[in-house]
Amino acid sequence: MSLILVALGLLLAGGLSWGALHLKRRLERSERDRRRAADELNRRLSELFSLQELSYILAGSLQLDRIVEQVVRYAMRFLDAQGALVALAAEGEGAGDRPLHVTAAEGTLAGLAGRAIAPDDPGLVARSLTRERLELVRSSSGEPTPLLADVVVDSAAAVSLRAHGVVVGTLVIANPRNRTFAPEDMRLLSTVATHAAIVIANARFFQMVQHAKEQWETAFDALSEGIAVVDDHGRISRANRALAAMLGAPIPAVIGRDLGEALLGPSPALLELLVAARQGDRVQPVVLRSPMLGRTIRVNAARIPAPAPAHDQGVVVLVEDVTDQQALEAQLIQSEKLAAVGQLVSGVAHELNNPLTSIAGLSEFLLEQQELGTKDRGHLRVIHEQADRAGRIVRNLLTFARKGPGEQVAVDLNDVIQRTLLLMSYDLKLKDVTIEKNLAPLPPVLGDRHALQQVVINLLNNAAQAVAENPPERPRAILLTTWVDDRVRMRVTDSGSGIADAVLPHLFTPFFTTKEPGQGTGLGLSITYSIVEAHGGRITVERPAEGGAAFLVDLPPAPPSAGPARRDTAESQVLAPPAVKRSILLVDDDPAVRRMVKALFGRDGHSVEVARNPQHALDLARTRPYDLILADAQARTHDHLFVEQLVESHPGLKDRVLVATGDLPPAAEEALARLSLRYVRKPFNLRDLRDEAARVWAAGALS
């Protein structure tokens, strides 16, 4: 019995020892599992905190360079690696054929920063760009791993950076701790790459938007036209420099202002344009006169597309200053009008020249007859005066139709003004008009002195007529001012009642006049316009705030080669008919002109032979001596001017030729200018014809 009890005791003790040992082993295994789980949990928490830290840093910046630097730095720290880099692929079409660029590199790979990698490089960096999964390279034989064709490491891992299905680059880690990559390292590297790819793609998109914004803002501010973005209430929410300069304020002061009021004051003229633009209608630009700016503007508008829920519909408004453009267009239209009317009046004036020459000449011839009665003499004087008046109109028409100045010499504009004032002083004094002068020293201008004098006469007459209508309390004053900057300038300002808006567009239109019938031809300002334009100048009209009108003429200065300005010298005294009897050859196809010339010279005792035609005149000049050959400028032999053919075939007769000229085509004018012949303009009077003939004979006597 005792043996049984001992055996049972031993058995129980052995069981208890074994159970205790088993329990101890289980406890030890549980402790190891707990520690391993704790380590894993700590590692996961560390990874989580590190990723959270990286996400926080990356989310705080949209600068691409800073983002890739942080990705490289944190990837090295997470994996305890010796080197890391990020290489980004090119953007846009054909990116696969363009090199990668190492945007950031740290540690042993820092020397690769900024390097370009060819797409066909055999190393891991370029190859990983085409792989969808992480690629791990570690040679079992201990041979180095090629990152690039000329760069190797012991071991490396590379993962492509993909965002929204697009590869933006690759992340490469080299030589981790213990030269091996644990599975959890690979998992962490993939997580970092996924997050980094999205952030890099967003940063690139932000860069693209920022660049586009900068380009737009540069173009927005560089435009010479004013641009404004306005809200639903017409207030300016954005403006460029040109609009701010137009409104005379800095850009911040322009923001918030009502665009319509800023441009047009209280006028609602822009309202319909903005309403139509907001509705998406195709609007037509409107041209308006801005009283606030004192300029003419063209305004156009278009709706800015906005998301559907948006209630505020913005409109972009383009504001162009078209004042100068309209002035140029008006000048062009005016030039076209003058050219068309000029062609018409040139032909009409030419047809009137010969009849007026004969009427004026024969009436003057008859007035010299002593036996005329008083009544008949009075009638003839009226005929002569009216013929002379018609002749002045013809000369105005020819001046108007002429495209260029009659001569090209250096002219002192101040001298022209002084002599014109001297010429008109008596008439201006009778009208009680006060002339004020402010004439600065001027360089000469190149042109026709007589034509420029006509400009001054026309402007002074126009100003005198304007101030003549002033009430007694308003002064009748004309101010003449000259100065020079890059051009020679003259301004004629009057104290009249000014120019009405309805008159202003027609001011330089031929035959337009506000005077009563018979008081003016309407050619004065249009002739002035033609003369100034022919001299390479411009004429504009201004309306001063104090009233009246101002005409501004600017002309180009003469080149230095033109020589000093020419001033008029006193003409020689009118030559008396010489006692010597002269033989004269007349070449003119108008019977009335022939009759007048024969009567004039015949009474002075000269013999006048009339050629049947220009060819007959050439034959007569070859066989007979003449003291004077008076020829119409348009007489022609075949395809040549008669006087041109005459001088070429008989050079010795050049000093005996006197040309009767009216209006000539440019080619004929050039030919006469080349020949340097004396001339008398139709319609001429007896004194002009006698004087020019006497000068021809006097020149022949001196030679």
C-alpha positions, 0 to 999 in steps of 0.5 A: 500500500505504501509502495502504491502511495509512493508511486502515485506521489512520484507520478504526480510530482513528475506531471507537475514538473512537466506541466510547469515546464510546458507552461513556461515554454508557452509563456516564453513563446507568447512573450516573443510573439508579443515583442515581435508584434510590438516591434512590428506595431512600432515599425508600422507606427513609425512608418505611418508617422513618417508618411504623415510627416512627409505628407504634411511637408509635401502638402505645404508646398506647390514648388516642384523643386522643393517637393522632389528634394523632400521626397529624396531626403525622406526616402533616404531616411526611411530606408536608411540608404546611402543615396537617392534620386528623383528623375522626372520625365519630359512633358508634352507630346514626344516626351518619350523621345526626350531625356529625363532630368535628375531633379533632385539627388542626395547622398552618394548620388548627389553628383547626378543632380541636374544631369540629363539621362537619355531614354535609351540609357541601359541603366536602372533609372531609364529602364524603370520608367517603363516598368509598372512595378518596383524593380529591385536589383542586387547581384548575387555574385557581388557585381555592381548594379548599373544605375546609368551607363557610367554609374554603378552601385552595390544594390538599388531599388527603383519605382516609377512615379505614376499619377492618373495613369501617366508616368511623371518620373522615377524614384531610385534608392541605392545601397540601403542598410545591410545592402539588402531591401527588406519586404517592408522596405519595398512596401514603404518605398511603393507607398512613398512613390505613389504619394509622391507621384500625385504630389509631383503631378499636381505641382507640375500642373500648378506650374503649368497653370502659373506659367500660363497665368504669367503669360496671360498677365504679361500679354494683358498688361502689354496690350496697348488697348485698355482691357477691363473685366467687369462684374454684373454691376459693371464695376471693374474687377481687373484692369490692365496698365493701358486702361489705367493710363487711359483713365489717368489713375494707378491700377488699384485706384481703378478697381471697383469703379463703374466702367461706364461712368469712368469712360462716359460719365453718367451716360448709359451708352455702355449698358446695352453692350454689356447686357448683350455680352452677358447674354452671350450675344455676338455684339458689334463694337460701338464708337463713342466720344468720351467727354471724360477722356476728351477722346473717341473710343471703340468699345467691344465686349465678350462674356467670360465662360463661368461654371454653371452654378456661378451667378456672377457673369463676368464680361471682358471689355476692350477699350481702344482709343481711335481718335488718331485712327479716325483722324487718319481715316478722315484725312484719307477720305478727304484726300480721296474726295479731293483727288476725285474732285480735282480730276473733274475741276482740272478738266473744267478749268482747262476748258475755261482758261482760253475763253477767259483769256480772250474775254479778259484780254479783249475787254482790257484792250477795249478799255484802253481805247480813248474814244469809248463813251462813259456808259460803254466803258462802264459796261466793259469794266464790269465785263473785265472785272467779272472775267478777272473774278472768273480767272481767280476762281479758275486759278483756285481750281487749278491750285486745288487740282494740282497734286504737288507744289509748283516749285521746290526751293527753300522757303522762310515761312516766317517771311511768307507770313510777314509779307502776307500780313503786310499785303492784307493789313489794310483789309484787316484794319478795315474789318477792325481785326487785331493781329498778334504774332508770336513767331519763333526762328524757323528752319526753311521748308521746301516748297512753292513760296506762292502756294504757301502764301496762298495757305496763309492768305486762306487761313487769315481770310477764314479767321477774319471772316469768323471774328467779323461776326463777333458781337461788340463786347467780344474782341476781334483777334487773330493770333499767329504762332510759329515754332519748331520741334521735329517739324515746322509748325504754324497755328492760326487762332481766332476769337470767333464763335467756333466751329459747329459740330455739324460743320466740322466733318465737312470743313475741308470738303470742296465747295462746302461753305456756310456763307451766303450765296455769292460770298464764297466758293467753298474752295479756300480750306480745301485748297489749303488742305491740298497745298499743305498735303502736297508739301508733305504736311498736315493741317488739323483743326482744334477747338480751344476751350475758350472758344474760337478755332485754331488751324494747325499746319505742320511741314517737314523742314527742308534738308540741308542740301536745299540751301538757304531760304529764299526771300522775295526781292522787289520786282523790276519796274513794269517794262514799257513797250519797246520802240523796236518793232518785233516779229512774233510767232503765235502757236495756239489753236484757240481762235479767240486767244489768237485774236486777242494776242494779234490785237494787243501786239498789233496795236503796239506795232509788232507783227504777229504770224499765226501758225496753222498747227505745231508742225507748221510752227516748226517749219516757220521757226526753221526758215524765219527769224522771230523775236518771240515765240508765244506757244500754248503749253499743250501744243503737241507735234505727234507724241511730243510737246511743241516747245520740247521739240522746238528747243531740241531742234533749235536750241538757239531759240530757247531764250525767245520762247514764252509758254502760255500755260494753264493746267498741265499733266505731271509729265508736261510740267516736268518737261517744262521744268527741265527746259527752264522756259519762261511762262505766263499763266492763263488766264492772263491780262495784257499787262502780264503778257506785255511784261513777260514779252518785254523780259524775253526781249530784254534777256535777248538784248543782254545775251 
